[in-house]
Every structure is written in structure tokens, then in C-alpha cells.
Amino acid sequence: MGAANLASYSYTGVDKSILANLIMKHFWNWLLVAAVPLHIAPNLLTLMGLFSIVSAYGLLISYSPEGVEGWAPGWVYFMIAVFIFIYQTLDNLDGKQARRTGSSSALGEVFDHGADSMCVPMIAIMMGISFQFGPKLTLYATVMLMIIFFMAHWEGYFIHALVLRPLANPTEAQLTSITFFLLTAFWGPSIWLTEFDLPLFGATELRYILYCGMVFGFISQFVDHASTVYQHCKSRPLPLTPVLLFLTPFIILVSLTLLWACLRPNLLTTYPKMFMLSTGLMGSYLSIRVIVQGVCREPFKLYYNVLTPLVLLNLHAFIARFGSPLIDEGLLLKAYFGLVLLMLGNLAVTLVSEFCYYLDIYAFKIKPQIPFVNQTPHAQPSTII
């Protein structure tokens, strides 16, 4: 790890969100002063935000343990909206608390954005279940959100800044999803099955109209990030080949996941949530690696060994497609899911411990500043988280 770059690292980012700058920031600033004590560590707020999404996900899947078409009571969708709002609020308070207490650090950025990367697939799956997308469209929605998240940090790696767009922004996206969950809470999931007469398309269910909006947003964001990086390279000039090669691990993940779903579609219909969450958390693993590379100014890799199990699963799926499975595929998927959780957990613990060691900080506690009294050349003042 590029530990030498950690102490001198400073976060650079621009939030151009219209709703955040005009409305929400005033609420966040008020809440920070009114409800968050100075001794609360920013990373603790981030962790609480992650737990709120995990709670929402656990609540919803408890009412649809098998597939993705089950209907939950209205209060469940209402609570999901509440949990997402809590997550959004805490996700914005953590950075403000870090600046307020003078405890900003490289760990804070990695922890914050790493937690976001884990929340992305869970929110996508909850949307697919609640808005009646079905297994295939929910998988595609999960992959689209994963790609956009990864590309935002791919762009940030090269332009040395994380730029959030005016409308295509986490704040707008989260508030929009909250609105849709509230609609589902009050009118039930059946509202997304309502048909509208559209020119050229005829009778079209509302869920497909909503999904087309997501696809349009994905395409526009994809083009935006790609063109921004292209223009940046062109203005330097920088060669495009290494910039594009940076995407290799994520392309491998997406390609093998979609191939696996095509070879064994029964897995997606029998274990849809496990299949999609495995994919999403593996995408989180790769995104976290990109975030760390950006913070530490490390070179990227073309391949990560954590992708090898997915390669082997596709090989087994190919054999099963034209013969018979060598091992029960449901068991293989469960083992893969457990392995992904293990690898992601190991990565999180390793990164937190190493960052805390090199920066001489605590992860979930603000370390008191050591006064400059009788300091020797070997006893430098500690960095404050």
C-alpha cells in the first residue's frame, strides 16, 4: 500500500447537487450542530448509515425470502424510505463532522465511499423487489448502478477529484427513490403494474416506464464519465490505453456475471437475491480497491485473484449447460456468496487496521491531540482522525 502518501492526502471533491446546495445542506448543517456531539467520530456516523441500509434490506427480504415478486405490507416500504433517508443524512453528516472536529483523514474517505459501494447493490435489489422489476431487470439494474459507481471513482482516479453532477447525483437519486418507496407504501406494489397508453408503445406498465428512466440515466452518466476522462487525457495529453485497461477487472466481473446468468438462468430465478447480492458485493470489493488506489496513488491491476472463483463457476456452468452439473449449483452459489462476504470483510478489516497504523489514528474514536511538550525528533504529534 502507498503508505507514504497517506499522511499528505487531502480529499478533493465537488458536489454540484441542486437539491443538496439549495435545500438539504441547511438541514444537515442544523442537524449536525443540534444532534451530533463533538466527540462522535465521523466513521461511526458512516457505519450507522451502512447499518440503516442493511436493516432496510433485511426487513424487505424477510417478507420475500425466496423470489423478488413478493408483496410486503405498506409499512415495510415506508420504513425502507425512512432508512434510506437516515442513510443519506448520516452519509452527509460524516464529512461535515470530520471538518468540524478537524479529524479528516484518508481513512475517512475510504470508509465513507467503501460503505457507499456496499449500499448500492442493496438499494438496487430493494428497488427491483418493491417496483416489481422481476429477476432479470433487477439484475441489470444492480449492474448498471455498480458500473456508474465504479466509473465515478475511475474518473476520480485520473482527474484527482470526485465530481458529483447537478442532477445525476446521489442526493437526487436517493430522494427520488425515497419518493417511489413512499408511493409504494401508500398505494401498494400494484401501482407499478398500472398501464398507460404511450404513443408508439401502446399499453405500457408503469414499472417499465420507470425502468426506462433508469436506463436513460445510466447511459447519460456512462457517457458523461467516459467523455470527462477522455477530455482530461486529451488535454494533458495522456495515453488512453492504460486509462481503459484500468476498467479490466470490472469488465471481467460484469461479463462473467451476465454470462453465468445466461448459462444457468435457473439460478437467477431460484436464488435471485443471493445471486445479485454476490455480484454487487464483489463489485464493492473492486470499487474499494479503486478508491484505495486513488488515495494512495497506487498503480492499478489488470486482474484480482478474487475473480478466480467466478471464472471457475462459469466453467462449471458451461459444463452443466451441455451436460450435467458436477456439483449442486445452489450449493456452489451459497459457497460463492459466503466467500464474497469473507473476502470483503477481510479487505475492510485489513484496510482499517493498516490505515489506523500508518496514520496513528483510531477508526471509531477521535484521538486526542498530543500537545507539543518536550517532543523529541522521533516523537511527532499524532494525526487526528
C-alpha positions as CSV (number, residue, x, y, z in Angstrom):
1,M,0.0,0.0,0.0
2,G,1.3,3.5,-0.8
3,A,1.5,4.4,2.9
4,A,3.9,7.3,2.3
5,N,1.1,9.2,0.5
6,L,-1.5,8.7,3.3
7,A,-0.4,11.5,5.7
8,S,-0.3,14.1,3.0
9,Y,-3.5,13.1,1.3
10,S,-6.4,15.6,1.2
11,Y,-9.8,14.9,-0.2
12,T,-10.8,16.9,-3.3
13,G,-14.4,16.8,-4.4
14,V,-17.2,18.9,-5.8
15,D,-20.9,18.4,-5.1
16,K,-23.0,20.2,-7.7
17,S,-26.2,18.7,-6.5
18,I,-29.1,21.3,-6.9
19,L,-31.2,19.9,-4.0
20,A,-28.2,19.5,-1.7
21,N,-26.9,23.0,-2.2
22,L,-30.3,24.7,-2.2
23,I,-32.2,22.8,0.4
24,M,-30.6,19.8,2.1
25,K,-27.4,21.3,3.2
26,H,-29.3,23.7,5.5
27,F,-31.0,20.7,7.2
28,W,-27.7,18.8,7.5
29,N,-25.9,21.8,9.0
30,W,-28.6,22.4,11.5
31,L,-28.8,18.7,12.5
32,L,-25.0,18.5,12.8
33,V,-24.9,21.2,15.5
34,A,-28.2,20.2,17.1
35,A,-27.8,16.5,17.4
36,V,-24.2,15.4,16.9
37,P,-21.8,15.8,19.8
38,L,-18.2,16.8,19.1
39,H,-16.8,13.6,20.4
40,I,-18.6,11.4,17.9
41,A,-16.2,10.0,15.3
42,P,-17.2,10.6,11.6
43,N,-16.6,7.0,10.8
44,L,-19.1,6.0,13.4
45,L,-21.7,8.0,11.6
46,T,-20.7,6.3,8.3
47,L,-21.1,2.9,10.0
48,M,-24.5,3.8,11.3
49,G,-25.6,4.8,7.8
50,L,-24.4,1.4,6.4
51,F,-26.4,-0.4,9.2
52,S,-29.5,1.5,8.2
53,I,-29.4,0.2,4.7
54,V,-28.6,-3.3,5.9
55,S,-31.6,-3.0,8.2
56,A,-33.8,-1.9,5.3
57,Y,-32.6,-4.8,3.2
58,G,-33.1,-7.4,5.9
59,L,-36.6,-6.1,6.6
60,L,-37.7,-6.4,3.0
61,I,-36.2,-9.8,2.2
62,S,-37.8,-11.1,5.4
63,Y,-41.1,-10.6,3.6
64,S,-39.9,-12.1,0.3
65,P,-37.4,-14.8,1.3
66,E,-37.5,-16.7,-2.0
67,G,-38.1,-14.7,-5.1
68,V,-38.3,-11.0,-5.9
69,E,-42.0,-10.7,-6.6
70,G,-43.5,-10.9,-3.1
71,W,-45.6,-8.1,-1.8
72,A,-44.8,-6.8,1.7
73,P,-47.1,-4.7,3.9
74,G,-47.2,-1.0,3.3
75,W,-45.3,-0.1,6.5
76,V,-42.3,-2.1,5.2
77,Y,-41.8,0.2,2.2
78,F,-42.4,3.2,4.4
79,M,-39.6,2.1,6.7
80,I,-37.3,1.5,3.7
81,A,-37.9,5.1,2.8
82,V,-37.1,6.2,6.3
83,F,-33.9,4.0,6.4
84,I,-32.7,5.4,3.1
85,F,-33.3,9.0,4.4
86,I,-31.3,8.1,7.6
87,Y,-28.5,6.7,5.4
88,Q,-28.5,9.8,3.2
89,T,-28.4,12.1,6.2
90,L,-25.6,10.3,8.0
91,D,-23.6,10.0,4.7
92,N,-23.6,13.7,4.5
93,L,-23.0,14.4,8.2
94,D,-19.9,12.3,8.4
95,G,-17.8,14.6,6.2
96,K,-19.2,17.7,7.9
97,Q,-18.3,16.2,11.3
98,A,-14.8,15.4,10.1
99,R,-14.2,19.0,9.1
100,R,-15.9,20.3,12.2
101,T,-13.7,18.3,14.5
102,G,-10.5,18.6,12.4
103,S,-10.5,14.8,12.0
104,S,-10.5,14.4,8.3
105,S,-8.2,11.6,7.0
106,A,-7.6,9.3,4.1
107,L,-9.3,6.5,6.1
108,G,-12.5,8.6,6.3
109,E,-12.8,8.8,2.5
110,V,-12.1,5.1,2.0
111,F,-14.5,4.1,4.8
112,D,-17.2,6.5,3.6
113,H,-17.1,5.6,-0.1
114,G,-16.5,1.9,0.7
115,A,-19.7,1.9,2.7
116,D,-21.5,3.6,-0.2
117,S,-20.3,0.9,-2.5
118,M,-21.9,-1.8,-0.3
119,C,-25.2,0.1,-0.1
120,V,-25.5,0.5,-3.9
121,P,-26.4,-3.2,-4.7
122,M,-28.7,-3.5,-1.7
123,I,-30.7,-0.4,-2.7
124,A,-30.9,-1.6,-6.3
125,I,-32.2,-5.0,-5.2
126,M,-34.8,-3.4,-2.9
127,M,-35.9,-1.2,-5.8
128,G,-36.3,-4.2,-8.0
129,I,-38.4,-6.1,-5.4
130,S,-40.5,-3.1,-4.5
131,F,-41.1,-1.8,-8.0
132,Q,-41.9,-5.3,-9.5
133,F,-39.0,-5.4,-12.0
134,G,-38.5,-9.1,-11.9
135,P,-35.2,-11.1,-11.6
136,K,-33.6,-10.2,-14.9
137,L,-34.4,-6.5,-14.9
138,T,-33.4,-6.3,-11.2
139,L,-30.0,-7.9,-12.0
140,Y,-29.5,-5.4,-14.9
141,A,-30.4,-2.5,-12.6
142,T,-27.9,-3.7,-10.0
143,V,-25.2,-4.0,-12.6
144,M,-26.0,-0.5,-14.0
145,L,-25.7,1.1,-10.6
146,M,-22.5,-0.8,-9.9
147,I,-21.0,0.4,-13.2
148,I,-21.8,4.1,-12.6
149,F,-20.4,4.0,-9.0
150,F,-17.2,2.4,-10.3
151,M,-16.9,4.8,-13.2
152,A,-17.3,7.8,-10.9
153,H,-14.2,6.6,-8.9
154,W,-12.4,5.6,-12.1
155,E,-12.8,9.2,-13.3
156,G,-11.7,10.4,-9.8
157,Y,-8.5,8.4,-10.0
158,F,-7.4,10.2,-13.2
159,I,-8.7,13.7,-12.6
160,H,-7.8,13.6,-8.9
161,A,-11.3,14.8,-7.8
162,L,-14.7,13.2,-7.2
163,V,-17.2,15.4,-9.1
164,L,-20.9,14.9,-8.4
165,R,-23.1,16.2,-11.2
166,P,-26.0,18.7,-10.7
167,L,-28.9,16.2,-11.4
168,A,-27.3,12.8,-11.8
169,N,-26.2,12.9,-8.1
170,P,-26.6,10.7,-5.1
171,T,-28.8,13.2,-3.3
172,E,-31.3,13.5,-6.2
173,A,-31.2,9.7,-6.8
174,Q,-31.8,8.9,-3.1
175,L,-34.6,11.4,-2.7
176,T,-36.2,10.1,-5.9
177,S,-36.1,6.5,-4.7
178,I,-37.5,7.6,-1.3
179,T,-40.4,9.2,-3.1
180,F,-41.1,6.0,-5.1
181,F,-40.9,3.9,-1.9
182,L,-43.4,6.2,-0.2
183,L,-45.7,5.8,-3.2
184,T,-45.4,2.0,-2.9
185,A,-46.1,2.3,0.8
186,F,-49.4,4.2,0.3
187,W,-50.7,2.6,-2.9
188,G,-49.0,-0.8,-2.7
189,P,-46.7,-2.5,-5.3
190,S,-49.6,-2.9,-7.6
191,I,-49.2,0.8,-8.6
192,W,-46.2,-0.2,-10.7
193,L,-48.4,-2.6,-12.7
194,T,-50.7,0.2,-13.8
195,E,-50.9,0.6,-17.6
196,F,-50.5,3.8,-19.5
197,D,-51.2,4.3,-23.2
198,L,-48.0,5.6,-24.7
199,P,-47.5,6.8,-28.3
200,L,-45.7,4.2,-30.4
201,F,-45.5,1.7,-27.5
202,G,-49.2,1.3,-26.6
203,A,-50.2,0.0,-23.2
204,T,-47.1,0.0,-21.0
205,E,-46.9,-0.8,-17.3
206,L,-45.5,1.9,-15.1
207,R,-42.7,-0.3,-13.9
208,Y,-41.3,-0.4,-17.4
209,I,-41.6,3.4,-17.8
210,L,-39.6,3.8,-14.5
211,Y,-37.1,1.2,-15.7
212,C,-36.6,3.1,-19.0
213,G,-35.9,6.2,-16.9
214,M,-33.2,4.3,-15.1
215,V,-31.6,3.1,-18.3
216,F,-31.6,6.6,-19.7
217,G,-29.9,7.9,-16.6
218,F,-27.3,5.1,-16.8
219,I,-26.5,5.8,-20.4
220,S,-26.2,9.6,-19.8
221,Q,-24.0,9.0,-16.8
222,F,-21.8,6.5,-18.6
223,V,-21.2,8.8,-21.5
224,D,-20.6,11.7,-19.1
225,H,-17.9,9.9,-17.1
226,A,-16.3,8.5,-20.2
227,S,-16.2,11.8,-22.0
228,T,-14.8,13.6,-19.0
229,V,-11.9,11.2,-18.7
230,Y,-11.3,11.3,-22.5
231,Q,-11.2,15.1,-22.5
232,H,-8.9,15.0,-19.5
233,C,-6.5,12.7,-21.2
234,K,-6.7,14.6,-24.4
235,S,-5.8,17.9,-22.7
236,R,-2.7,16.6,-20.9
237,P,-2.0,14.6,-23.2
238,L,-2.2,11.1,-21.6
239,P,-2.3,7.8,-23.4
240,L,-5.8,6.3,-23.5
241,T,-4.7,2.6,-23.4
242,P,-3.8,2.5,-19.6
243,V,-6.9,4.5,-18.8
244,L,-9.1,1.9,-20.5
245,L,-7.1,-1.0,-19.1
246,F,-7.9,0.3,-15.6
247,L,-11.5,-1.0,-16.3
248,T,-10.4,-4.5,-17.0
249,P,-11.2,-6.2,-13.6
250,F,-14.7,-4.6,-13.5
251,I,-15.4,-5.6,-17.1
252,I,-14.4,-9.2,-16.2
253,L,-16.8,-9.1,-13.3
254,V,-19.7,-7.8,-15.2
255,S,-19.1,-10.1,-18.2
256,L,-18.7,-13.2,-16.2
257,T,-21.8,-12.4,-14.1
258,L,-24.0,-11.9,-17.1
259,L,-22.6,-15.0,-18.8
260,W,-23.3,-17.0,-15.7
261,A,-26.9,-15.8,-15.6
262,C,-27.3,-16.7,-19.3
263,L,-25.8,-20.1,-18.9
264,R,-27.8,-21.0,-15.8
265,P,-30.9,-18.8,-15.7
266,N,-32.5,-21.2,-13.2
267,L,-30.0,-19.8,-10.6
268,L,-31.3,-16.3,-11.1
269,T,-35.0,-17.4,-10.7
270,T,-34.3,-19.7,-7.8
271,Y,-31.9,-17.6,-5.8
272,P,-32.2,-14.1,-7.2
273,K,-31.3,-12.1,-4.2
274,M,-28.2,-14.2,-3.4
275,F,-27.1,-14.1,-7.0
276,M,-27.4,-10.4,-7.3
277,L,-26.0,-9.5,-3.9
278,S,-23.0,-11.7,-4.5
279,T,-22.4,-9.8,-7.7
280,G,-23.0,-6.4,-6.0
281,L,-20.6,-7.1,-3.1
282,M,-17.9,-8.3,-5.5
283,G,-18.4,-5.0,-7.3
284,S,-18.0,-3.3,-4.0
285,Y,-14.7,-5.1,-3.4
286,L,-13.3,-3.9,-6.7
287,S,-14.6,-0.3,-6.1
288,I,-12.9,-0.2,-2.7
289,R,-9.6,-1.3,-4.4
290,V,-10.0,1.6,-6.8
291,I,-10.7,4.1,-4.0
292,V,-7.6,2.9,-2.1
293,Q,-5.5,3.2,-5.3
294,G,-6.7,6.7,-5.7
295,V,-6.0,7.7,-2.1
296,C,-2.6,6.0,-2.1
297,R,-1.7,6.9,-5.7
298,E,-1.0,3.2,-6.4
299,P,-0.9,1.7,-9.9
300,F,-4.0,-0.3,-10.9
301,K,-4.1,-4.1,-11.6
302,L,-5.5,-5.9,-14.6
303,Y,-6.7,-8.8,-12.6
304,Y,-7.5,-9.7,-8.9
305,N,-7.4,-13.2,-7.6
306,V,-10.8,-12.7,-6.0
307,L,-12.3,-13.0,-9.5
308,T,-10.9,-16.6,-9.9
309,P,-13.9,-18.3,-8.2
310,L,-16.2,-16.6,-10.6
311,V,-14.1,-17.9,-13.5
312,L,-14.4,-21.4,-12.1
313,L,-18.2,-21.0,-11.6
314,N,-18.6,-20.0,-15.2
315,L,-16.6,-23.1,-16.3
316,H,-18.8,-25.3,-14.2
317,A,-21.9,-23.5,-15.6
318,F,-20.6,-24.2,-19.2
319,I,-20.2,-27.9,-18.4
320,A,-23.7,-28.0,-16.8
321,R,-25.2,-26.3,-19.8
322,F,-24.1,-29.0,-22.2
323,G,-24.1,-31.9,-19.8
324,S,-25.0,-32.2,-16.1
325,P,-23.7,-30.3,-13.1
326,L,-20.7,-31.8,-11.3
327,I,-21.8,-30.1,-8.0
328,D,-25.2,-28.8,-6.9
329,E,-25.4,-25.3,-8.3
330,G,-27.4,-23.9,-5.4
331,L,-24.6,-25.1,-3.1
332,L,-22.0,-23.5,-5.3
333,L,-23.8,-20.2,-5.2
334,K,-24.2,-20.3,-1.5
335,A,-20.5,-21.1,-1.1
336,Y,-19.6,-18.2,-3.5
337,F,-21.8,-15.8,-1.5
338,G,-20.1,-16.8,1.7
339,L,-16.7,-16.4,0.1
340,V,-17.5,-12.9,-1.2
341,L,-18.6,-11.9,2.3
342,L,-15.4,-13.3,3.7
343,M,-13.1,-11.6,1.2
344,L,-14.9,-8.3,1.5
345,G,-14.8,-8.5,5.3
346,N,-11.1,-9.3,5.3
347,L,-10.4,-6.4,3.0
348,A,-12.4,-4.0,5.2
349,V,-10.6,-5.1,8.4
350,T,-7.2,-5.1,6.8
351,L,-7.6,-1.6,5.3
352,V,-9.0,-0.1,8.5
353,S,-6.2,-1.6,10.6
354,E,-3.4,-0.6,8.2
355,F,-4.7,3.0,7.7
356,C,-5.1,3.4,11.5
357,Y,-1.5,2.1,12.0
358,Y,0.1,4.3,9.4
359,L,-1.9,7.4,10.3
360,D,-1.7,6.8,14.0
361,I,-5.4,7.2,14.5
362,Y,-8.5,5.3,15.8
363,A,-11.2,4.1,13.4
364,F,-14.3,4.9,15.6
365,K,-12.9,7.3,18.1
366,I,-11.4,10.8,17.8
367,K,-7.8,10.6,19.0
368,P,-6.9,13.4,21.4
369,Q,-4.1,15.7,20.0
370,I,-0.8,15.3,21.8
371,P,0.5,18.7,22.9
372,F,3.8,19.9,21.7
373,V,5.6,19.5,25.0
374,N,9.1,18.0,25.3
375,Q,8.8,16.5,21.8
376,T,11.9,14.7,20.5
377,P,12.6,14.3,16.8
378,H,11.3,10.8,16.9
379,A,8.0,11.7,18.8
380,Q,6.0,13.6,16.2
381,P,2.5,14.7,17.2
382,S,-0.2,12.2,16.3
383,T,-2.5,12.7,13.4
384,I,-6.1,13.3,14.4
385,I,-8.7,11.2,12.7
